Amino acid sequence: MPYSTLNKHLVSSKDLSYERTVWLLDQAAQSSSELIVFLDAELYLERTSALKTIHRWRDAGLIPQGPVLFVSNNGAASRHEDFTCHPGYANFIASDVMDWARQSYPDVKDGVIFGLSLSGLAAAYIASRHPAVFRAAVCQSPSFWWDQARFADELPTSARPGQEYWICVGSDETSAGVSHPPSGLYQGMTQIAGCSQTVAALRSKGYEVSYREYRGGHDPACWGEDLALALPWVWRKRVEAELQSGSG
């Protein structure tokens, strides 16, 4: 199990309205200026080979060696509440979780947040509402169809120049008019339509967006393959700058 290589902790919000299990990679790496945050820890750790991909790109020097935090989704019912553009949960991640991490990593100034499906929607929401905390969001098959694309309709103008969003969706994600258990969350438009509409909204509001449509469906195997592309993309500018500095 991938959890055996991680340090397990419990993080609570200051008002005790949230308490979530987190798994931390690289507790000894205390000089990093960035924290990588994965929502939906169980899906990323168990079904996308996230740890294997992280180690692969670290060894290649394409992503930093700093701390990585995986936040538990706390079960299906919590996913439907926390991940649907909930301001309280967004504050918990951007404030309480980040403050907790800084106790061990005082040099952390920025975060990069990852999510898939409903947590992809949450990652985009958290980054757009807390731009001073997160410089980039990776949103894999994000559920932008939620509430008839409400996220796109309520998107604020970019408040951080250069904030970036990686958005991917599968060519087979064409289901609509379906309800999702356990809450009966209704999906009235396709995943592709929701993503297309949101990408246009993000760009019109001044955000930087990389949009990728892959061949496949709403599938953890596809997300694992996409993650191998998204991770180096997030740090490509830093790697390029380091290469230019070295060559100079």
C-alpha positions as CSV (number, residue, x, y, z in Angstrom):
1,M,0.0,0.0,0.0
2,P,1.3,3.5,-0.8
3,Y,0.4,4.8,2.6
4,S,3.2,2.9,4.2
5,T,5.7,5.4,2.8
6,L,3.8,8.4,4.2
7,N,3.4,10.1,7.6
8,K,-0.2,10.2,8.7
9,H,-1.6,13.2,10.6
10,L,-5.0,14.7,11.6
11,V,-5.6,18.4,10.8
12,S,-8.5,20.4,12.3
13,S,-9.8,23.8,11.5
14,K,-9.5,26.5,14.1
15,D,-13.3,26.4,14.7
16,L,-13.3,22.6,14.7
17,S,-15.8,22.5,11.9
18,Y,-13.4,20.4,9.8
19,E,-11.1,17.5,10.7
20,R,-9.4,15.6,8.0
21,T,-6.7,12.9,7.8
22,V,-3.7,13.9,5.8
23,W,-0.7,11.9,4.5
24,L,2.6,13.7,4.2
25,L,5.5,12.8,1.9
26,D,9.0,14.1,2.8
27,Q,8.6,15.4,6.3
28,A,12.4,16.0,6.5
29,A,12.5,18.4,3.5
30,Q,12.2,21.7,5.4
31,S,13.6,24.2,2.9
32,S,11.0,24.1,0.2
33,S,9.1,27.3,-0.8
34,E,6.1,25.4,-2.1
35,L,3.7,22.8,-0.8
36,I,2.0,20.4,-3.2
37,V,-1.6,19.6,-2.0
38,F,-3.6,16.7,-3.4
39,L,-7.3,16.6,-2.6
40,D,-9.1,13.2,-2.8
41,A,-6.0,11.5,-1.3
42,E,-7.6,8.0,-1.5
43,L,-8.2,8.2,-5.2
44,Y,-4.7,9.7,-6.0
45,L,-2.8,7.3,-3.8
46,E,-4.7,4.1,-4.6
47,R,-5.8,4.5,-8.2
48,T,-3.6,6.9,-10.2
49,S,0.0,5.8,-9.2
50,A,0.6,9.4,-8.0
51,L,3.5,8.5,-5.7
52,K,5.3,6.6,-8.4
53,T,4.9,9.5,-10.8
54,I,6.1,12.0,-8.2
55,H,9.2,10.0,-7.5
56,R,9.9,9.5,-11.2
57,W,9.8,13.2,-12.0
58,R,11.8,14.1,-8.9
59,D,14.5,11.8,-9.9
60,A,14.5,13.4,-13.3
61,G,14.8,16.9,-11.7
62,L,11.6,18.1,-13.3
63,I,9.7,18.7,-10.1
64,P,10.9,20.0,-6.7
65,Q,11.9,17.8,-3.7
66,G,9.6,19.6,-1.3
67,P,6.7,18.4,0.8
68,V,3.6,16.8,-0.7
69,L,0.4,16.6,1.2
70,F,-2.5,14.3,0.4
71,V,-5.8,15.3,2.1
72,S,-8.5,12.6,2.7
73,N,-11.8,13.0,1.1
74,N,-13.5,11.7,4.2
75,G,-15.9,9.6,2.3
76,A,-18.5,9.9,-0.5
77,A,-21.0,12.1,1.5
78,S,-18.2,14.6,2.4
79,R,-17.0,14.7,-1.2
80,H,-20.4,16.0,-2.4
81,E,-20.5,18.7,0.3
82,D,-16.8,19.8,0.5
83,F,-16.0,19.7,-3.2
84,T,-19.0,21.6,-4.5
85,C,-17.6,25.2,-4.2
86,H,-17.9,25.3,-0.4
87,P,-16.3,28.4,1.0
88,G,-15.8,26.9,4.4
89,Y,-13.9,23.9,3.0
90,A,-11.9,26.3,0.8
91,N,-10.9,28.3,3.9
92,F,-9.9,25.1,5.7
93,I,-7.5,24.1,2.9
94,A,-6.1,27.5,2.2
95,S,-5.8,28.6,5.8
96,D,-5.8,25.7,8.3
97,V,-4.1,23.1,6.2
98,M,-1.5,25.5,4.9
99,D,-0.8,26.9,8.4
100,W,-0.4,23.4,9.7
101,A,2.1,22.6,7.0
102,R,4.1,25.7,7.7
103,Q,4.7,24.6,11.3
104,S,7.1,22.0,9.8
105,Y,8.0,23.9,6.6
106,P,8.3,27.6,7.6
107,D,9.8,28.5,4.2
108,V,6.6,27.6,2.3
109,K,5.2,30.6,0.6
110,D,3.1,29.1,-2.2
111,G,0.9,26.1,-2.9
112,V,0.0,24.0,-6.0
113,I,-3.3,22.2,-5.6
114,F,-4.5,19.0,-7.5
115,G,-7.9,17.5,-7.8
116,L,-9.9,15.1,-10.0
117,S,-13.6,14.9,-10.8
118,L,-15.5,16.7,-8.0
119,S,-12.2,17.5,-6.3
120,G,-11.0,19.0,-9.6
121,L,-13.9,21.5,-9.3
122,A,-12.8,22.1,-5.7
123,A,-9.2,22.7,-6.7
124,A,-10.2,25.3,-9.2
125,Y,-12.6,27.0,-6.7
126,I,-10.0,27.1,-3.9
127,A,-7.3,28.5,-6.2
128,S,-9.5,31.1,-7.7
129,R,-10.8,32.3,-4.2
130,H,-7.4,32.1,-2.6
131,P,-4.9,33.3,-5.3
132,A,-2.4,34.5,-2.7
133,V,-2.0,30.9,-1.4
134,F,-2.1,28.9,-4.6
135,R,-0.2,29.8,-7.8
136,A,-1.5,26.9,-9.8
137,A,-4.3,24.3,-9.9
138,V,-4.4,21.0,-11.7
139,C,-8.0,19.9,-12.4
140,Q,-8.4,16.5,-13.9
141,S,-11.9,15.8,-15.4
142,P,-13.2,18.5,-13.1
143,S,-17.0,18.5,-12.5
144,F,-17.6,22.0,-13.9
145,W,-21.1,20.8,-14.8
146,W,-22.1,21.3,-11.2
147,D,-25.2,23.4,-10.7
148,Q,-25.3,24.2,-14.5
149,A,-21.7,25.5,-14.6
150,R,-22.1,27.8,-11.7
151,F,-18.4,28.0,-11.1
152,A,-17.9,29.6,-14.5
153,D,-20.8,32.0,-14.0
154,E,-19.5,33.2,-10.6
155,L,-15.7,33.2,-11.5
156,P,-14.0,36.4,-10.2
157,T,-11.5,38.3,-12.3
158,S,-7.9,37.0,-11.8
159,A,-6.3,38.6,-8.8
160,R,-2.9,37.1,-9.3
161,P,-1.0,37.6,-12.6
162,G,0.3,34.3,-14.0
163,Q,-1.9,32.0,-11.9
164,E,-2.2,28.8,-14.0
165,Y,-4.8,26.1,-14.5
166,W,-4.2,22.7,-16.1
167,I,-7.6,21.3,-17.1
168,C,-8.1,17.9,-18.8
169,V,-11.2,15.9,-19.8
170,G,-11.8,12.7,-21.7
171,S,-13.3,12.5,-25.2
172,D,-15.8,9.9,-23.9
173,E,-17.1,12.0,-21.0
174,T,-20.4,12.6,-22.7
175,S,-22.9,11.6,-20.0
176,A,-25.6,14.1,-19.0
177,G,-29.0,14.0,-17.3
178,V,-27.7,11.6,-14.6
179,S,-27.7,11.7,-10.8
180,H,-24.7,10.7,-8.7
181,P,-24.9,8.8,-5.3
182,P,-24.9,9.2,-2.4
183,S,-26.6,12.6,-2.5
184,G,-28.3,12.4,-5.9
185,L,-26.1,15.2,-7.2
186,Y,-27.5,16.0,-10.6
187,Q,-25.4,16.4,-13.7
188,G,-27.3,18.2,-16.4
189,M,-24.5,18.7,-18.9
190,T,-21.6,16.7,-20.1
191,Q,-18.2,16.8,-18.5
192,I,-16.8,18.1,-21.8
193,A,-19.3,20.9,-22.1
194,G,-18.7,22.0,-18.5
195,C,-14.9,22.1,-19.1
196,S,-15.2,23.9,-22.4
197,Q,-17.4,26.6,-20.9
198,T,-15.2,27.0,-17.9
199,V,-12.0,27.2,-19.9
200,A,-13.5,30.0,-21.9
201,A,-14.6,31.8,-18.7
202,L,-11.2,31.4,-17.1
203,R,-9.4,32.9,-20.1
204,S,-11.9,35.8,-20.4
205,K,-11.2,36.6,-16.7
206,G,-7.5,36.8,-17.2
207,Y,-6.3,33.3,-16.0
208,E,-3.7,31.3,-17.8
209,V,-5.1,27.9,-18.9
210,S,-3.7,24.8,-20.5
211,Y,-6.6,22.7,-21.8
212,R,-6.1,19.1,-22.8
213,E,-8.7,16.6,-24.1
214,Y,-7.4,13.0,-23.9
215,R,-8.8,9.9,-25.5
216,G,-10.8,8.1,-22.9
217,G,-13.3,8.5,-20.2
218,H,-13.8,9.3,-16.5
219,D,-11.1,6.9,-15.6
220,P,-8.3,6.8,-12.9
221,A,-6.0,5.2,-15.4
222,C,-6.4,8.2,-17.7
223,W,-5.9,10.6,-14.8
224,G,-2.6,8.8,-13.9
225,E,-1.3,9.2,-17.4
226,D,-2.4,12.8,-17.4
227,L,-0.7,13.5,-14.1
228,A,2.6,12.4,-15.6
229,L,2.2,15.4,-18.0
230,A,0.7,17.9,-15.6
231,L,3.3,17.6,-12.9
232,P,6.3,18.7,-15.0
233,W,4.1,21.4,-16.7
234,V,3.5,23.1,-13.4
235,W,7.2,23.6,-12.8
236,R,8.3,24.0,-16.4
237,K,9.1,27.7,-16.0
238,R,11.3,27.1,-13.0
239,V,13.2,24.3,-14.7
240,E,13.7,26.4,-17.8
241,A,15.0,29.3,-15.7
242,E,17.4,27.0,-13.9
243,L,18.7,25.6,-17.2
244,Q,19.2,29.1,-18.6
245,S,21.0,30.2,-15.4
246,G,23.3,27.2,-15.6
247,S,24.1,27.7,-19.2
248,G,24.8,31.4,-18.6
